[in-house]
Amino acid sequence: MLKAERHAGVELAGRNVIVTGGAGGIGLETSRALAAVGAAVTIATRRPDEAERAVAELKRAMPEARLRVRRLDLADLSSVREFVESWNDPLHVLVNNAGVMAIPELHRTAEGREMQFATNYLGHFALALGLRPHLAKANGARVVTVASTGSLFAPVFWDDPDFRFIPYDPLLSYGQSKTACILMSVGITQAWACDGITSNALNPGAIATGLQKHTGGLRTPEHLRKTIEQGAATSALLAGSPLVEGVSGKYFDDCQEAPVVEERGSGPFKGVARYAVDPNNAFRLWEMATRMLASLV
């Protein structure tokens, strides 16, 4: 697979891009690739000091790159509000890349939300809602959300998303959060088309990064693994390529739209579950998440 910026016709000069979790793993490669084709990239991260070091290294190789770092903790909605309130420019691309995986024990945010659902989905939903006016100003903005085949392991648990009754399971929690990420793209497609905003989700593939710190490392067979560059290619395609101009509400894998599947199977896991792209589920989740956020105002 080609590196992300080598897709024919990609030119992002004059475009503003935010990449959450953009200082490590596929997020860093996505940031590098989009900066390489001219985008002004803001890396939004919980650890700005570490991110500044990563950016300094990138700039040594790409002196003309327009990269900056700003603090954002997706599990802390006050941090999300601060980030949104300080953003003043049109926003052409929002890449919801940051995430956590398979946290062994049940943890909740200060707002009482289960940590994986809060970080992977709800924080990104709040971020996108807050940035909507800036996305609308861009006249053709894109929202790209990194999901996972983990979505094949769980739908949204509508009556108990925070595991107050369902016994907590790290994989079920992760699966729910990634299903919610896909449904967010479907929901944005339904709600924000009037602003010219498109949105798609993707599976980056099995890549050895810090994401697997709670699972003992990447366990996918080696022949099914990807490099970080390969993993970021689909993110960058959806963020900048004219090949997907106007495409919205879809789920991509290996730079292609993935098929809808009716069951998970025994692996290797491919496709997207019907419940994860169902428009009614997307509307229901949008309403549920909006109520969650409204209760904190």
SULZI-V589957 format. One record per backbone hydrogen bond with DSSP energy under -0.5 kcal/mol. NH is the residue of the N-H (numbers start at 0). CO is the residue of the C=O. If there is no record, write none. Layout:
BEGIN
nh-><NH:NH>
co-><CO:CO>
END
This chain:
BEGIN
nh-><5:6:9:10:11:13:14:16:17:18:19:20:21:21:23:26:27:28:29:30:31:32:33:34:35:36:36:37:38:39:40:40:41:42:42:43:43:44:44:47:50:51:52:53:54:55:56:57:58:59:60:60:61:64:65:66:67:69:71:73:75:76:78:79:80:81:82:83:84:85:86:87:90:91:91:92:93:94:94:95:95:96:108:111:114:117:118:119:120:120:121:122:124:125:126:127:128:129:130:131:131:133:134:135:136:137:137:138:139:140:141:142:143:143:144:145:146:146:150:151:152:153:157:159:162:172:173:174:175:176:177:178:179:180:181:182:183:184:185:186:187:188:189:190:191:192:194:195:196:197:199:200:201:202:203:205:206:208:211:212:213:214:216:223:224:225:230:231:232:232:233:235:236:237:238:239:240:243:244:246:248:251:252:253:255:257:260:271:273:275:276:276:281:282:283:284:285:286:287:288:289:290:291:292:293:294:295:296>
co-><2:3:6:8:36:37:11:39:92:41:94:43:18:43:20:23:23:24:25:26:27:28:29:30:31:32:33:34:33:14:38:65:16:40:67:18:41:42:69:45:46:47:48:49:50:51:52:53:54:55:56:57:57:61:38:64:40:42:44:71:72:74:75:75:76:77:78:79:80:81:83:85:133:15:89:15:141:17:92:93:143:94:112:108:106:113:114:115:115:116:116:117:120:121:122:123:124:125:126:127:128:130:130:131:132:133:134:135:194:134:91:197:93:141:199:95:144:201:147:148:149:150:155:156:159:168:169:170:171:172:173:174:175:176:177:178:179:180:181:182:183:184:185:186:187:188:191:192:191:140:142:249:144:251:201:223:204:206:208:209:210:211:211:220:221:205:226:227:228:229:229:231:232:233:234:235:236:240:241:243:198:200:255:202:252:250:271:258:260:272:272:273:277:278:279:280:281:282:283:284:285:286:287:288:289:290:292:293>
END
